[in-house]
């Protein structure tokens, strides 16, 4: 007992000491955040405090995160900072401070760890403005090369960053050595045993020619090395060999000329693999290749009451940057697909609590809003909640987007027209058969009926095009304190002929017989309508109510079609039969409440929907719909109920954030 008292006294004295001036040079400043999250829902999944996580999903429970921020200006030339962070994953209030579960389990125990620790030097040299040693989010670079590290990992990626300027600050340069995260930044989601030497090197130069024109040059070289096992004599040190290298070059410009703003970017990548890796479950290509990507943006202002944003893009199928942004950046102008049709569970065809696949994922409601686009193979939607947007990989996309905007009285109106073709349109990967492709499929078939998998954009047989049309607007009605009103209407047509030659059918469909190229065609028509109204309920409280209607009319081949090149299948796995009519209604209530230093948010959603399956067969090259006379229908992916299926999903997320 005495020891406990002395320990507590020491902690108090240490805390008091830390607030004292540091050697007369500066003061250590403390701040922090307490963040508490409540989840509630009718799925009753209690594995984690995130709705979507590969390590366990959750929709019920309460948990608290704590972080203590510290910083100090040690001298005119030296600054430090960092955080003491207790992060939740499975730190539910019910676990008794970590003791209800194994205290050694880091996802359950409420450990406090150093995060985001850095030292920043500003030595005053003419050629060097600053040097940052330690943690960084690497947002200084570019989402196509070295992208901003997503929020859940931002304190976990460290390195060296040097920044300077030339020509009276018109030119600015950045140089970084980023230590590779060993758990995802390499083949097979690993950088191998000798991860301590693995790094990405990035250099960037920006130059302002004048007030209207600037350009940027950027390069990255990544090297993942391992011990060379052929070197059997270590008396002169041990040789290394390249496990994986990745080189990326980019050039960007921007011109602002009054009525016209023009910007563009070009990127070139080279990928070399020195290790045999999985042809499917890897965030890299599975062989050597190089490719390019580019986009051009034109913004036209003040055309009467209109303005226009126009973007043309062409992203190579083999364009690859391991350190490109996986989540935190949006690289294209288009809205993309709707997140509500993301990896939604339970299964349409099973829905059993005894089936792990049925319990996985974010749930029937999907993610909120439209998706955003990244150029990484491993687009990252892990550790997310339903009120966040879904990231989708757009490798291989090419096309254009036009966004006109109009201010009409109190209305701000906008529209979008996007046409997307694909550099991934090929037959058997276009490299001598489906087994010889270098493009990994990862989950691949997880959402093959509704929008496809969000992580990897590759499939072995594809002949696809997509059209997106959006009309949206917002205004404020002068009623009481003012009603904020908005609406959106969206249509997507997504067509894929998949196998286009009779010779390719036997290779593509190994688990089923598909007799004609017309039998595996896929066409999905998406329709969405969203209407929202918000009101300042009282001085500290703002509320909004949103109604959404989503519909998909899907033909996904005849009942004999499986996903192309699928090699195995088990009933109740990820593969689903989804041809038919999908309808979904969603009602959302949001409350925001503010006090000085505290923010409270509530997002409650009620989603209900139906799936009406439709069944088609093929005969002599003609596709024919038939109405079942039995309760079930045998398809290539299992026995499917012929009846309409109903869905009902309730979910709630509330949070309290206090900053001090």
Phi, psi and omega per residue, in radians:
X1 nan -0.733 3.108
X2 -1.058 -0.736 -3.134
X3 -1.057 -0.697 3.129
X4 -1.085 -0.721 3.132
X5 -1.116 -0.784 3.140
X6 -1.114 -0.670 3.129
X7 -1.096 -0.787 3.139
X8 -1.119 -0.684 3.124
X9 -1.109 -0.690 3.123
X10 -1.107 -0.700 3.134
X11 -1.120 -0.748 3.134
X12 -1.094 -0.784 -3.141
X13 -1.139 -0.670 3.117
X14 -1.117 -0.722 3.115
X15 -1.106 -0.719 3.105
X16 -1.126 -0.693 3.136
X17 -1.094 -0.659 -3.082
X18 -1.187 -0.308 3.110
X19 -1.538 -0.085 3.137
X20 -1.365 2.787 3.077
X21 -0.995 2.531 -3.138
X22 -1.586 1.760 3.059
X23 0.891 0.526 3.120
X24 1.308 0.064 -3.056
X25 -1.709 -0.436 -3.081
X26 -3.119 -3.112 -3.112
X27 -2.121 2.360 3.060
X28 -1.342 2.066 -3.079
X29 -1.744 2.414 -3.124
X30 -2.099 2.519 3.008
X31 -2.700 -3.097 -3.139
X32 3.123 -3.132 -3.119
X33 -2.481 2.383 2.917
X34 -1.977 2.115 -3.090
X35 -2.137 2.097 3.138
X36 -2.055 2.338 -3.121
X37 -2.121 2.408 3.014
X38 -2.042 2.293 3.033
X39 -2.095 2.463 3.057
X40 -2.589 2.505 -3.138
X41 -3.023 2.994 -3.092
X42 -1.711 0.107 3.019
X43 -1.417 -0.466 3.111
X44 0.963 0.865 3.023
X45 -1.771 2.062 -2.993
X46 -2.106 0.646 -3.118
X47 -1.463 -0.406 -3.037
X48 -2.773 2.993 3.094
X49 -1.716 0.361 3.000
X50 -2.156 2.501 3.113
X51 -1.187 -0.555 -3.127
X52 -2.331 1.996 3.093
X53 -2.660 2.378 3.120
X54 -1.180 -0.267 -3.125
X55 -1.756 0.213 3.129
X56 2.326 2.269 -3.139
X57 -1.775 2.868 3.125
X58 -2.678 2.597 2.980
X59 -2.461 0.198 3.028
X60 -2.429 2.566 3.059
X61 2.195 2.955 -3.124
X62 -2.354 2.533 3.125
X63 -2.755 2.782 -3.090
X64 -2.260 2.335 2.976
X65 -1.849 2.562 3.105
X66 -2.330 2.370 3.022
X67 -2.425 2.475 3.083
X68 -2.013 2.036 -3.137
X69 -1.608 2.378 3.065
X70 -2.356 2.585 3.089
X71 -2.728 2.728 3.123
X72 -2.747 2.440 2.948
X73 -1.640 1.697 -3.069
X74 -1.173 -0.690 3.092
X75 -2.724 -3.098 3.100
X76 -1.076 -0.361 -3.039
X77 -1.976 -0.105 -3.027
X78 -2.335 2.258 3.081
X79 -2.309 2.501 3.086
X80 -2.230 2.843 3.078
X81 -2.967 2.948 3.115
X82 2.909 -2.949 -3.109
X83 -2.500 2.622 2.866
X84 -1.855 2.054 -2.887
X85 -2.235 2.260 2.952
X86 -1.944 1.906 -3.060
X87 -1.748 2.427 3.091
X88 -1.671 2.562 2.879
X89 -2.367 -0.914 3.075
X90 -2.207 0.449 3.136
X91 -1.468 1.155 3.117
X92 -1.214 2.617 3.060
X93 -0.988 -0.496 -3.060
X94 -1.349 -0.071 -3.062
X95 -1.571 0.157 3.052
X96 1.109 0.667 3.139
X97 1.352 0.327 3.111
X98 1.858 -0.194 -3.030
X99 -1.522 -0.263 3.090
X100 -1.235 -0.500 3.024
X101 -1.900 3.067 3.131
X102 -1.030 2.097 -3.114
X103 -1.090 -0.409 3.137
X104 -1.457 -0.116 3.091
X105 -1.414 1.894 -3.010
X106 -1.096 -0.365 3.140
X107 -1.471 -0.177 3.116
X108 -1.931 -0.664 -3.133
X109 -1.281 2.554 -3.042
X110 -1.646 1.072 -3.125
X111 -1.270 2.606 2.997
X112 -1.881 2.248 -3.096
X113 -2.237 2.703 2.967
X114 -1.199 2.323 3.070
X115 -2.409 2.589 2.981
X116 1.073 0.556 -3.094
X117 -1.412 2.279 -3.126
X118 -2.528 2.772 2.957
X119 -2.199 2.225 3.141
X120 -2.022 2.207 -3.129
X121 -1.897 2.337 3.023
X122 -2.219 1.400 -2.963
X123 -1.267 -0.255 3.133
X124 1.532 0.233 3.095
X125 -1.303 2.601 -3.127
X126 -1.127 -0.592 -3.050
X127 -1.623 -0.160 -3.078
X128 -2.339 2.082 3.096
X129 -1.438 -0.787 -3.101
X130 -2.760 2.768 3.013
X131 -2.355 2.210 -3.138
X132 -1.991 2.188 -3.071
X133 -2.049 2.105 3.117
X134 2.105 -2.489 -3.017
X135 -1.262 2.618 3.141
X136 -2.830 2.680 3.053
X137 -1.630 -0.091 3.046
X138 1.039 0.512 3.072
X139 -1.341 -0.024 3.138
X140 -1.266 -0.259 -3.019
X141 -1.752 -2.071 -2.869
X142 -2.650 2.339 -3.078
X143 -1.154 -0.201 3.102
X144 -1.600 -0.246 -3.056
X145 -2.136 -1.380 3.001
X146 -2.008 1.742 -3.024
X147 -1.557 2.893 3.070
X148 -1.098 2.246 -3.127
X149 -1.255 2.350 -3.044
X150 -1.045 2.745 -2.922
X151 -1.037 -0.566 -3.068
X152 -1.258 -0.361 -3.106
X153 -1.985 0.101 -2.927
X154 -1.098 -0.460 3.135
X155 -1.617 0.015 -2.988
X156 -1.844 -0.031 -3.140
X157 -2.014 2.087 -3.026
X158 -2.138 2.902 3.121
X159 3.035 -2.798 3.140
X160 -2.053 2.320 3.132
X161 -2.279 2.145 3.092
X162 -2.057 2.338 -3.087
X163 -2.348 2.438 -3.130
X164 -2.657 -3.101 -3.108
X165 -2.558 2.759 3.113
X166 -2.447 2.985 3.047
X167 0.883 0.925 3.089
X168 0.955 0.800 3.061
X169 1.269 0.055 3.068
X170 -1.219 -0.575 3.096
X171 -1.897 2.350 3.133
X172 -2.286 2.428 -3.119
X173 -2.253 2.652 3.094
X174 -2.343 2.415 3.032
X175 -2.349 2.340 -3.077
X176 -2.446 2.549 2.873
X177 -2.041 1.977 -3.067
X178 -1.870 2.077 3.074
X179 -1.195 2.299 -3.028
X180 -1.290 2.299 3.008
X181 -1.119 2.076 -2.975
X182 -1.264 -0.263 -3.046
X183 -1.574 -0.119 -3.139
X184 -2.640 -0.229 -2.961
X185 -1.648 0.812 3.109
X186 -2.992 3.086 3.135
X187 -0.960 2.450 -3.119
X188 1.018 0.533 -3.136
X189 0.982 0.793 3.140
X190 -2.766 2.604 3.006
X191 -1.829 0.214 3.030
X192 1.451 3.063 -3.056
X193 -1.115 -0.652 -3.085
X194 -1.586 0.946 -3.036
X195 -1.261 -0.307 -3.068
X196 -1.132 -0.408 -3.132
X197 -1.645 -0.143 -2.994
X198 -1.388 2.346 -3.082
X199 -2.752 2.778 2.958
X200 -1.965 2.354 3.132
X201 -1.937 2.254 -3.089
X202 -2.278 2.437 3.056
X203 -2.335 2.430 -3.072
X204 -2.455 2.407 3.099
X205 -2.306 2.147 3.110
X206 -2.000 2.423 -3.135
X207 -2.419 2.218 3.063
X208 -1.632 1.778 3.138
X209 -1.126 -0.784 3.033
X210 -2.742 -2.946 -3.095
X211 -1.177 -0.310 -3.052
X212 -1.806 -0.327 -2.983
X213 -2.391 2.322 3.012
X214 -2.523 2.800 3.092
X215 -2.484 2.785 -3.118
X216 -2.375 2.377 3.001
X217 -2.031 2.387 -3.072
X218 -2.512 2.485 3.095
X219 -2.467 2.611 3.118
X220 -2.450 2.407 3.023
X221 -2.292 2.171 -3.134
X222 -2.005 2.365 -3.113
X223 -2.365 2.055 3.073
X224 -1.911 1.950 -3.037
X225 -1.989 2.745 3.048
X226 -2.407 2.903 3.072
X227 -1.097 2.347 3.088
X228 -1.405 1.847 -3.061
X229 -1.199 -0.255 3.085
X230 -1.362 -0.227 3.077
X231 -1.505 1.760 -3.046
X232 -1.711 0.011 3.140
X233 -2.042 1.906 -3.071
X234 -1.726 0.212 -3.100
X235 -1.227 -0.371 3.072
X236 -1.949 0.505 -3.082
X237 1.583 3.023 -3.075
X238 -1.948 2.283 3.113
X239 -1.351 2.725 3.086
X240 -2.080 2.843 3.079
X241 -2.323 2.640 -3.117
X242 -1.333 2.135 3.034
X243 -1.475 -0.599 -3.038
X244 -2.931 2.281 3.044
X245 -2.259 2.640 -3.098
X246 -2.574 2.135 -3.133
X247 -2.096 2.323 -3.132
X248 -2.371 2.348 3.021
X249 -2.163 2.499 3.127
X250 -2.486 2.648 3.050
X251 -2.425 2.300 -3.099
X252 -2.306 2.675 3.035
X253 -2.542 2.790 3.042
X254 -2.550 2.299 3.088
X255 -2.172 2.233 3.097
X256 -1.995 1.968 -3.039
X257 -2.210 0.825 3.124
X258 1.394 -1.765 -3.079
X259 -1.331 -0.384 -3.095
X260 -2.097 2.328 2.943
X261 -2.101 2.243 -3.108
X262 -2.211 2.312 3.070
X263 -2.454 2.684 -3.141
X264 -2.693 2.836 3.136
X265 -2.630 2.481 3.079
X266 -2.303 2.385 -3.110
X267 -2.341 2.532 3.074
X268 -2.322 2.371 -3.100
X269 -2.287 2.666 3.056
X270 -2.344 2.311 -3.071
X271 -2.196 2.148 3.112
X272 -2.254 2.279 -3.042
X273 -2.033 2.198 3.135
X274 -1.904 0.314 -3.089
X275 -2.458 2.560 3.048
X276 -1.326 2.221 -3.056
X277 -2.288 2.957 3.135
X278 -1.102 2.359 3.094
X279 -1.310 -0.072 -3.058
X280 -2.193 -0.938 -2.965
X281 -1.729 1.369 -3.138
X282 -2.725 2.541 3.118
X283 -1.557 0.177 3.110
X284 -2.062 2.971 2.904
X285 -1.149 2.773 -3.116
X286 -1.768 0.252 3.080
X287 -2.806 -3.047 -3.108
X288 -1.521 2.430 3.073
X289 -2.953 2.891 3.041
X290 -2.426 2.762 -3.097
X291 -2.876 3.047 -3.136
X292 -2.292 2.829 3.026
X293 -2.545 2.596 3.042
X294 -2.695 2.784 3.008
X295 -2.612 2.697 -3.136
X296 -2.341 2.263 -3.135
X297 -2.086 2.337 3.053
X298 -2.215 2.144 3.074
X299 -1.921 2.132 -3.120
X300 -1.945 2.108 -3.027
X301 -1.898 2.635 2.945
X302 0.998 0.844 2.973
X303 -1.620 1.440 -2.937
X304 1.105 -2.270 3.110
X305 -1.486 0.031 -3.039
X306 -1.758 2.755 2.840
X307 -2.441 2.761 -3.065
X308 -2.358 2.371 2.952
X309 -1.985 2.167 -3.086
X310 -2.194 2.336 -3.136
X311 -2.380 2.298 2.982
X312 -1.992 2.391 -3.074
X313 -2.486 2.600 3.101
X314 -2.598 1.829 -3.028
X315 -1.928 2.075 -3.083
X316 -1.108 2.525 3.113
X317 -1.106 -0.574 -3.124
X318 -1.787 0.161 3.033
X319 -1.091 2.282 -3.032
X320 -2.563 2.215 2.943
X321 -2.350 1.994 -3.090
X322 -1.057 -0.576 -3.063
X323 -1.722 0.209 3.046
X324 -1.085 2.718 -3.128
X325 -1.039 2.306 3.131
X326 -1.692 -0.281 -3.091
X327 -2.691 -0.743 -2.848
X328 -1.300 -0.120 -3.088
X329 -2.199 2.688 3.078
X330 -2.014 2.024 -2.971
X331 -1.662 -0.170 -3.122
X332 -2.182 2.796 -3.118
X333 -1.336 -0.546 -3.053
X334 -1.122 2.677 3.020
X335 -1.255 -0.450 -3.084
X336 1.246 -2.760 -3.114
X337 -1.333 2.882 3.087
X338 -1.487 2.315 -3.080
X339 -1.156 -0.357 -3.101
X340 -1.125 -0.373 3.092
X341 -1.736 0.381 3.053
X342 -1.241 -2.765 -3.049
X343 -1.146 1.385 -3.045
X344 -1.707 2.318 3.102
X345 -2.163 2.780 0.238
X346 -1.385 3.060 3.138
X347 -1.028 2.496 3.041
X348 -1.177 -0.584 -3.006
X349 -1.748 -0.242 -3.063
X350 -2.149 -1.231 3.100
X351 1.169 0.461 -3.076
X352 -1.665 2.386 3.094
X353 -1.162 -0.325 3.108
X354 -1.437 -0.131 -3.132
X355 -1.741 2.046 -3.111
X356 -1.031 -0.630 3.130
X357 -1.090 -0.613 -3.122
X358 -1.203 -0.474 -3.118
X359 -1.589 -0.150 -3.070
X360 -1.465 3.057 3.033
X361 1.408 -3.066 -3.006
X362 -1.568 -0.176 3.120
X363 1.843 2.966 -3.034
X364 -1.013 -0.561 -3.101
X365 -1.256 -0.300 -3.131
X366 1.157 -2.735 3.086
X367 -1.686 2.788 3.128
X368 -1.356 2.567 2.950
X369 1.240 -2.972 3.102
X370 -1.381 2.784 3.113
X371 -1.374 2.943 2.966
X372 -2.197 2.789 -2.881
X373 -1.908 2.435 3.059
X374 -2.326 2.815 -3.128
X375 -1.836 0.194 3.064
X376 -1.429 2.559 3.004
X377 -1.106 -0.763 -3.069
X378 -1.653 1.125 3.005
X379 -0.888 2.395 -2.909
X380 -1.981 1.916 3.013
X381 -1.995 0.328 3.120
X382 -1.327 2.688 3.139
X383 0.951 0.896 3.112
X384 -2.214 2.782 3.017
X385 -1.960 2.937 -3.032
X386 -1.132 -0.393 -3.103
X387 -1.466 0.123 3.054
X388 -1.774 2.884 3.131
X389 -1.549 2.746 -3.136
X390 -1.582 2.337 3.037
X391 -1.616 2.393 3.085
X392 -2.272 2.476 3.108
X393 -1.344 2.378 -3.117
X394 -2.067 0.417 3.042
X395 -1.031 2.305 -3.125
X396 1.624 -0.178 -3.128
X397 -1.270 2.484 2.983
X398 -2.584 2.461 -3.107
X399 2.789 -2.674 -3.108
X400 -2.584 2.765 3.087
X401 -2.332 2.359 3.051
X402 -2.139 2.191 -3.131
X403 -2.168 1.702 3.010
X404 -1.446 2.542 3.117
X405 -2.264 2.539 -3.071
X406 -2.507 2.281 2.972
X407 -1.799 2.052 -3.064
X408 -2.237 1.737 -3.044
X409 1.121 -2.174 3.110
X410 -1.573 0.091 -3.101
X411 -1.695 2.354 2.930
X412 -1.886 1.946 -3.052
X413 -1.961 2.585 3.087
X414 -2.613 2.713 3.096
X415 -2.423 2.945 3.049
X416 -2.535 2.382 2.904
X417 -2.231 2.109 3.113
X418 -2.206 2.374 2.990
X419 -2.087 2.223 -3.067
X420 -2.189 2.124 2.941
X421 -1.852 3.125 -2.979
X422 -2.439 2.248 2.958
X423 -1.254 -0.139 3.068
X424 -1.647 0.211 3.009
X425 -1.357 1.875 -3.093
X426 -2.699 2.935 3.114
X427 -2.074 2.001 -3.068
X428 1.087 0.692 -3.110
X429 1.114 0.036 3.098
X430 1.037 0.399 -3.123
X431 -2.297 0.684 3.068
X432 1.510 0.542 3.098
X433 2.006 2.697 -3.024
X434 -1.117 -0.478 -3.100
X435 -1.355 -0.189 -3.043
X436 -1.795 0.137 3.124
X437 -1.286 2.720 3.124
X438 -1.896 0.227 -3.058
X439 -1.857 1.997 -3.070
X440 -1.224 2.662 -3.129
X441 -1.792 -0.313 -3.092
X442 0.852 -2.247 3.118
X443 -1.040 -0.768 2.958
X444 1.150 -1.061 -3.038
X445 -1.876 0.117 -3.013
X446 -1.058 -0.651 -3.133
X447 -2.239 0.675 -2.915
X448 -1.130 -0.288 3.128
X449 -1.580 -0.680 -3.074
X450 -1.992 1.549 2.984
X451 1.525 -0.297 -3.136
X452 1.472 2.957 -3.124
X453 -1.224 2.455 -3.096
X454 -1.454 -0.274 -3.015
X455 -1.520 -0.851 -3.120
X456 -2.047 2.326 -3.100
X457 -1.600 0.166 -2.983
X458 -1.771 2.407 2.940
X459 -2.470 2.686 -2.959
X460 -1.286 -0.501 3.122
X461 -2.244 2.151 -3.109
X462 -2.726 2.454 2.966
X463 -2.565 1.547 -2.801
X464 -2.249 2.631 2.939
X465 -2.617 2.650 -3.031
X466 -2.368 2.430 3.054
X467 -2.175 2.327 3.136
X468 -2.163 2.253 3.096
X469 -2.241 2.260 -3.094
X470 -2.349 2.459 2.957
X471 -2.343 2.194 -3.113
X472 -2.564 2.792 -3.135
X473 -2.824 2.854 3.107
X474 -2.625 2.647 3.134
X475 -2.753 3.108 3.056
X476 -2.289 2.178 3.137
X477 -1.611 2.375 -3.093
X478 -1.418 1.288 3.105
X479 -2.244 2.078 -3.110
X480 1.043 -2.172 3.101
X481 -1.384 -0.056 -3.120
X482 1.834 2.213 3.107
X483 -1.789 2.094 3.072
X484 -1.483 2.107 -3.023
X485 -2.168 2.451 3.078
X486 -2.590 2.750 3.087
X487 -2.560 2.799 3.039
X488 -2.637 2.350 3.022
X489 -2.154 2.293 -3.008
X490 -2.470 2.406 3.055
X491 -2.266 2.427 3.054
X492 -2.295 2.255 2.988
X493 -1.973 2.170 -3.043
X494 -2.235 1.945 -3.087
X495 -2.116 2.392 -3.125
X496 -2.504 2.017 3.100
X497 -1.362 -0.221 -3.127
X498 0.937 -1.993 -3.122
X499 -1.323 2.244 -3.058
X500 -1.961 -0.056 3.119
X501 -2.234 2.536 3.108
X502 -1.060 -0.601 -3.116
X503 -1.129 -0.464 -3.104
X504 -1.446 -0.228 -3.037
X505 -1.109 -0.747 -3.095
X506 -1.152 -0.604 3.120
X507 -1.294 -0.659 -3.064
X508 -1.319 -0.629 -3.024
X509 -2.030 1.517 -3.051
X510 -1.519 -0.351 -3.102
X511 -1.814 -0.057 -3.138
X512 -2.640 2.843 3.121
X513 -1.783 2.111 3.072
X514 -2.059 2.031 -2.927
X515 -1.524 -0.266 -3.073
X516 -2.611 2.611 -3.091
X517 -1.150 -0.327 3.117
X518 -1.333 -0.319 -3.033
X519 -1.319 -0.373 -3.069
X520 -1.847 0.154 3.124
X521 -1.073 2.630 -3.134
X522 -2.271 2.302 3.041
X523 -2.446 2.183 3.118
X524 -2.159 2.211 3.047
X525 -1.950 1.992 -3.124
X526 -1.772 2.397 3.037
X527 -2.322 2.324 3.114
X528 -2.367 2.492 3.040
X529 -2.397 2.246 -3.086
X530 -2.287 2.325 3.074
X531 -2.365 2.357 -3.040
X532 -2.469 2.534 3.079
X533 -2.411 2.353 3.136
X534 -2.234 2.653 -3.056
X535 -2.606 2.466 3.054
X536 -1.381 1.742 -3.011
X537 -1.202 -0.702 2.999
X538 -2.744 -3.091 -2.949
X539 -0.934 -0.661 -3.042
X540 -1.844 -0.018 -2.948
X541 -2.237 2.278 3.088
X542 -2.177 2.358 -3.126
X543 -2.262 2.657 3.089
X544 -2.522 2.676 3.126
X545 -2.277 2.273 -3.071
X546 -2.270 2.342 3.037
X547 -2.034 2.371 3.130
X548 -2.279 2.468 3.015
X549 -2.205 2.235 -3.128
X550 -2.233 2.446 -3.108
X551 -2.480 2.468 3.025
X552 -2.334 2.211 3.001
X553 -1.842 1.913 -2.951
X554 -2.130 2.203 2.868
X555 -1.960 2.036 -3.047
X556 -2.109 0.745 3.113
X557 1.573 3.008 3.109
X558 -1.316 3.068 -3.070
X559 -1.203 -0.110 3.136
X560 -1.633 -0.026 -2.987
X561 -1.608 2.284 2.946
X562 -1.929 2.929 3.046
X563 -1.001 2.440 -3.126
X564 -0.980 2.364 3.066
X565 1.162 0.267 3.046
X566 -1.183 2.262 -3.029
X567 -1.766 -0.312 3.121
X568 -2.717 2.779 3.131
X569 -2.781 2.462 3.061
X570 -2.223 2.462 3.099
X571 -0.953 2.354 3.132
X572 1.474 0.119 3.114
X573 -1.448 -2.688 -3.036
X574 -1.326 -0.373 -3.024
X575 -1.351 2.376 -3.128
X576 -2.361 2.632 2.989
X577 -1.591 2.089 -2.988
X578 -2.269 0.112 3.106
X579 -1.074 2.328 3.125
X580 2.426 -2.754 -3.066
X581 -1.845 2.210 3.122
X582 -2.053 2.223 3.079
X583 -2.275 2.480 -3.078
X584 -2.542 2.269 3.011
X585 -1.949 2.450 3.125
X586 -2.409 2.248 3.069
X587 -2.048 2.209 -3.058
X588 -2.152 2.255 3.017
X589 -1.967 2.171 3.112
X590 -2.117 2.413 3.070
X591 -2.259 2.319 3.028
X592 -2.120 2.252 -3.089
X593 -2.301 2.264 -3.066
X594 -2.173 2.348 2.865
X595 -2.203 2.865 -3.127
X596 -1.017 1.996 3.123
X597 1.542 -0.090 -3.099
X598 -2.331 2.459 3.060
X599 -2.228 2.341 3.092
X600 -2.181 2.355 3.123
X601 -2.317 2.538 3.119
X602 -2.371 2.296 3.076
X603 -2.325 1.906 -3.127
X604 -2.046 2.315 -3.080
X605 -2.316 2.473 3.029
X606 -2.140 2.072 -3.097
X607 -2.124 2.267 2.984
X608 -2.364 2.656 -3.093
X609 -2.859 3.054 3.123
X610 -2.388 2.644 2.970
X611 -2.219 2.087 3.105
X612 -1.891 1.807 -3.086
X613 -1.209 2.592 3.037
X614 -2.231 2.573 -2.997
X615 -2.216 2.363 -3.079
X616 -2.300 2.553 3.014
X617 -2.187 2.898 3.109
X618 -2.067 2.463 3.132
X619 -2.581 2.027 3.123
X620 0.957 0.710 3.088
X621 1.432 0.033 3.138
X622 -1.919 2.330 3.124
X623 -1.620 2.255 -3.077
X624 -2.262 2.316 3.055
X625 -1.454 2.486 3.060
X626 -2.297 2.647 3.104
X627 -1.762 2.076 -3.075
X628 -1.105 2.535 3.042
X629 -1.835 0.024 3.116
X630 -2.106 2.808 -3.116
X631 -1.148 -0.405 -3.110
X632 -2.270 2.811 3.117
X633 -2.286 2.316 3.073
X634 -1.448 2.157 3.085
X635 -2.146 3.064 -3.140
X636 -1.208 -0.247 3.098
X637 -2.064 0.616 3.015
X638 1.950 3.077 3.122
X639 -1.509 2.157 -3.005
X640 -1.967 2.372 3.024
X641 -1.160 2.387 -3.122
X642 -1.447 -0.239 -3.061
X643 -1.386 2.890 3.025
X644 -1.206 2.436 -3.132
X645 -1.912 2.320 3.130
X646 -1.789 2.560 3.105
X647 -2.240 2.524 3.116
X648 -2.520 2.027 -3.058
X649 -2.289 2.089 3.015
X650 -1.962 2.401 3.108
X651 -2.660 2.603 -3.109
X652 -2.480 2.403 2.964
X653 -2.300 2.203 3.039
X654 -2.225 2.607 3.116
X655 -2.515 2.687 3.003
X656 -2.260 2.215 -3.125
X657 -2.174 2.102 3.130
X658 -2.059 2.169 3.113
X659 -1.936 2.413 -3.106
X660 -2.439 nan nan
